[in-house]
Amino acid sequence: MNTDILGLDTVAAISTPYGRGGIAVIRISGERAFDIADKVFKVAGGVLPSSIDANLMKYGHICYNNELIDSGMIVRFAAPHSYTGEDAVEISCHGGVLVSKKVLQAVFEAGALPAGPGEFTKRAFMNGKLSLSQAEAVIGIIDAESTKALRLALSHASGTLTKKINALYDELADLLARSYVYSDYPDEDLSDLTVDEMKRGLNRVLEELEALYATYENARSVNEGIYTVITGKPNTGKSSLFNLLLGKNRAIVSDIEGTTRDFIEDNVSINGVLLKLCDTAGIRKSQDRLENAGIERSLELLDRAELVIAVFDSSCAADERDIAIIEQISKKKRCRKIALLNKSDLGDAFSADLSSFDFVIKTDAVTPFGINELERAVLSMFDAGDIDFSEQATIANARQAASIRASCNALIHGIRTLEDGYTQDIAGLDIEEALARLGESDGRQVSEDIVDRIFHNFCVGK
Ligand code: GDP
């Protein structure tokens, strides 16, 4: 095992996508990066890679053990002015599968170890080059499926959220320090912070944190997607509508991997609002005789739904299965609901109490008709409008949202403690909790386990 004595191992990976392409970039980072580069790269003119000017590309040959592997470009980044904050080298070679692998192999033989998923970004985080939310934004940029999602990720990468969280963290830390003055010298009346001042300070931070928490809704609709279930009894046109929505937006449709395939899931972006569409009609297609089981399953999926699109056959009178679905949906809280009276081209015999739905829209999945109205309804419910993500700090994901929520709850508790007549040092315990949770949201106090889990979502080479 080749472990550097003073620091982390020097690691390497191909940072461009695996496969045939114009160029491949092999990234090397760590204390031995320059030494390894000297062993595998001969810069034209005979200068050693470790001696070339930093940040300037040089042409040369990639060879190892006297075997010429390829020609290409090399660039050297000296710590701390690199992506990872460590000494780093990037070698660009021809983008063939074999040739890029051979270059990487040579780099390994010269002393580097294979980089794990997201290892370069993780090192950037560990070396203080990026906050956790900025590191998460890197995945956001890579995974962005709409211009809005990309803008949001870019805003996080530039540190808008980090700055906001840091400012609130400092404000709370200051309140905490001043409450400790009281706890250390309770009889001396040394506190320069009255209970009222402390309450005002906590309320101010709480207000800002609540506003920050509320931004999660906007980010979620562009980033993570609204879990949307299309439901209704068989043959009402669910699959046709599902395909229509996907077909209209084909450019940004992608399969979600790893889901059970007894229903169909796909992502669709409607003008920047990402819907995680789930069509329960798939059950019926594979297990014809289990129609009713299919409906039950779709009712189970309804539990998770944040948006339900219920499809009814407009040409037939409502029967007890339609009524059962309507009743089930009307019980759901914190969920938006759209009723589609599909097959409207065949008649309008359907009649039922649809007052629990936010929208009732007539559609015809064949012509098609009504789809634009359906999209407008979705936008009116979930579109954050043209929020300037570059200006406004916005929470990007469920992890950050949970930390901010926990921080708010601790502050609410602290304020109540003061209102109940307890002293500032008792409320200080709640401030400590609020600080810990806030620190978690952007990596100041995050556990190693969470850091590992976050970086595991990255690809190798990033
Ligand atoms: P599902 O079982 O609810 O998924 O329904 P499907 O999408 O498979 O549709 C059942 C049948 O109804 C198919 O033959 C469709 O072509 C047809 N269909 C779906 N929507 C409409 C519509 O709006 N009008 C008409 N006339 N036929 C439709």
Residues whose N, C-alpha, C, O or C-beta is under 5 A from the ligand:
A	BS01	GDP	K233 P234 N235 T236 G237 K238 S239 S240 A281 N342 K343 S344 T363 D364 A365 V366
